[in-house]
């Protein structure tokens, strides 16, 4: 990335070898470089050390889920039309996609709705949507970087189902906490967000920043009073409360732009 020259900068051919003070690249005698008079240092003309602060692509919320839904829908249509050349259209008109296919569409809608709610955040926050986890088939729905930390968010749209904290053990056995959604075990959801948060923590590297894992349920059957909770340090809540938590948590000493750029590079748009 080419940097603009400041008033104390001079582009020149080096008489002596040096080292770029931004990225550490050796600069041999005879190479073009930029000399900064104020600090008496040199830097690359096109310095890779500036790439990290470039604005990453925000991404489109729900894009990968919607592509998977369309792929499954088209494959089903092709199978039915091939097997029933004359009646295929009628069969498709009178039947619905299987639940496994519809779930991808619901997931895409949930991600899109939450992305819309995240636009209510102050402009001190940066967002990344639908990020691919390299080396896996998984993705992260939303990553938000702000003064209060990094928030790794998995959006779930389980209409009219109640997320609840289920506790077991106590007197004789160790007490354990579990997530239930509509009465069904949701342990895998918690484990998934925790694994995502660990990946993000590793990608941040030496930029100290707290990372919070979040399961955000849309259109769920939340009680009128209370309702939110944590399981294995993962926050379980709804969009409005999520915005409140992110904006009201204690501010940290975070270089928001640097962390945002680093995560955008580590987790490309899906």
Secondary structure, DSSP 4 states (H G I P E B T S, - for coil): -BPPP-TTEEEEE-SS-EEBTTT--EE-TT-EEEEETTTTEEE-SB-GGGGGGSPPP---TTHHHHHHHHHHHHHHHHHHHHH-TTTHHHHHHHSPPPHHHHHHHHHHHHHHHHHHHHTTS-TT-EEEEEEE-TTSS-EEEEEEEETTEEEEEEEEE-TT--EEEEEE--SSSPPEEEEEETTEE-HHHHHHHHHHHHHHHHHHTTS---EEEEEEEES----SS---EEETTEEEE-HHHHHHHHHHSPP----HHHHHHHHHHHS-B-
